[in-house]
Amino acid sequence: MWMGVKLTKDSIDLGIVVSDLDRSVAFYRDVLGFEDDGTMKVPGGGTMHRLLCGTSLIKLIHHPKDLPAPIPGGMNTSLGYRYWTISVDNIQEVVDACEAAGHKITVPVVEFRPGVTIAIVEDPDGNWVEFLTQS
């Protein structure tokens, strides 16, 4: 019987295609504090900047050609990957730092259900990043 994938890592790698690599690196590295893991070239002339969020690898990819803009908004606007979640224990500080850096707060800090608090922030390209705290 099929038993599913056999993980070799306890986290995921996430690729995000961005319009402005410097702005996105500033958001994820400088505002959110992800650990810099270097830059590399990718096939087709693009550049990938690698950042660590815990053991998850966030790959910011910029291509030299103009690509269509993403459809803005979260889970109610389009199919596909619409947001991702980072579990934190300082949600209000994270949201305050994002707001101070000029990023749109889509969902302010709110108790989503008993014991679970969330907030959602837009990255420079309008992708939703959810922060979650559980008590």
Secondary structure, 3 states (H helix, E strand, C coil): CCCCCCCCCCCCEEEEECCCHHHHHHHHHHHCCCEEEEEEEECCCEEEEEEEECCEEEEEEECCCCCCCCCCCCCCCCCCCCEEEEECCCHHHHHHHHHHCCCCEEEEEEEEECCEEEEEEECCCCCEEEEEEEC
